[in-house]
Amino acid sequence: MGAVEEHPMHALAAFLPEGTFDKVVHYLHYYKVHLTVTRERKTVLGDYRNAVHGKNHRITVNRNLNKYAFLITLLHELAHLLTYEKYGHKVSAHGKEWKIIYGSMLTDFVGKNIFPPDVERELQKSLANPAASSCAEEHLMRVLRRYDAKKDGVLLVEEIPQGNLFVTKDKRVFRKGERLRKRYRCTELKTGFVYLFSAIYEVMPIQQSA
């Protein structure tokens, strides 16, 4: 499968929670959005590129997200589009203008029996001050993870005991160290280099002999 997969608009329903398709498609049609669904990317869940040189606005969203995470990510990127339409490049990407627009869009989907109760509670909290990235809202990400397809043996970095080993998706082995604010200081065994890992980064634990 290629990096990007094009989907006819009606196929988008398979990626969204029930009852949200019409609202989402309204945005996509009205603003003539070129939406693509991509394979998993490690550093971003979605991306927005404004319309230039006669091209449409472009949004990408990772295809591996569960339906609730997919919708939240898509709304996040659509909020960038609406912010650009209103302010152009005159405001910061995740400034107060974007937060107001994103919060307003999110309100239209909260309290409508679209999200499970635990996700709904976290969204209500985030409405007051939306994070710059879906990945940055750790509590929301932990709750959304409950609705992912099960991955055998996969843990979050925060679930690995300190001092234990784990392997990343690219087969690199690390020893978990202490927590520094919101990240963990981990040492790559092969190079000795130190990297900071998000608490909610997914890894595979390595069984160690006693």
C-alpha positions, 0 to 999 in steps of 0.5 A, spaced: 500 500 500 502 506 498 503 512 503 497 516 501 490 512 499 485 516 496 478 515 498 471 517 495 467 522 499 462 516 501 468 512 503 469 517 509 463 514 513 467 508 515 473 512 518 468 517 522 463 515 528 456 514 527 452 521 526 458 525 524 458 524 516 454 529 514 457 535 518 464 533 516 462 533 509 459 540 509 465 543 511 469 539 506 465 541 500 464 548 502 471 549 503 473 545 497 478 540 501 482 535 498 482 530 504 487 524 504 488 518 508 495 516 510 498 511 513 501 511 520 506 517 521 510 517 528 510 524 529 503 527 527 496 525 526 494 530 521 496 535 517 493 542 513 496 545 507 492 552 505 490 553 498 495 556 494 496 557 486 489 555 485 490 548 488 485 546 494 486 546 501 489 540 503 488 535 509 491 529 511 489 524 517 492 518 519 488 512 517 490 507 523 486 512 528 480 509 531 473 513 529 473 518 535 481 520 534 480 520 527 474 525 528 478 529 533 484 530 528 480 532 522 476 537 526 483 540 529 485 540 522 479 543 519 480 549 525 486 551 521 483 551 515 477 556 518 483 560 521 487 561 515 480 563 511 479 568 516 486 571 518 491 568 513 498 568 516 497 574 520 496 569 527 500 564 530 498 557 528 495 555 535 494 561 537 487 564 541 484 565 534 485 557 532 483 555 539 476 559 539 475 556 532 477 549 534 473 550 541 467 552 537 467 546 532 468 541 537 462 544 541 458 542 535 460 535 536 460 534 544 453 532 548 450 529 542 452 522 544 457 521 539 463 520 543 463 515 549 462 518 556 470 517 558 472 521 551 466 526 552 469 528 559 476 529 556 473 533 551 469 537 555 476 539 559 479 541 553 474 545 550 477 551 555 484 551 552 485 546 546 492 543 546 496 545 540 496 538 538 492 532 539 498 528 541 499 534 547 493 532 550 496 526 554 489 525 558 485 525 552 490 520 548 490 515 554 482 515 553 482 514 546 487 509 546 482 504 549 478 504 543 484 502 538 484 495 536 488 491 540 496 490 539 499 484 543 504 486 547 504 493 546 505 498 552 506 505 553 513 508 555 510 510 562 508 503 563 515 500 562 518 500 569 524 504 570 531 501 568 527 496 564 528 495 556 524 496 550 524 496 543 521 501 538 517 500 532 524 501 528 527 496 532 532 500 536 533 498 544 532 503 549 533 503 557 528 507 561 530 512 565 527 517 570 521 522 568 523 529 566 516 533 567 512 530 561 517 526 558 522 520 560 529 520 559 531 513 555 538 511 553 539 507 546 543 501 548 547 501 541 549 508 541 549 510 548 545 516 546 539 519 550 532 521 548 526 524 551 520 519 550 513 522 551 509 518 556 504 515 551 509 513 546 507 506 544 513 501 545 514 493 546 517 491 552 523 486 552 523 481 558 529 481 562 532 475 566 532 475 573 
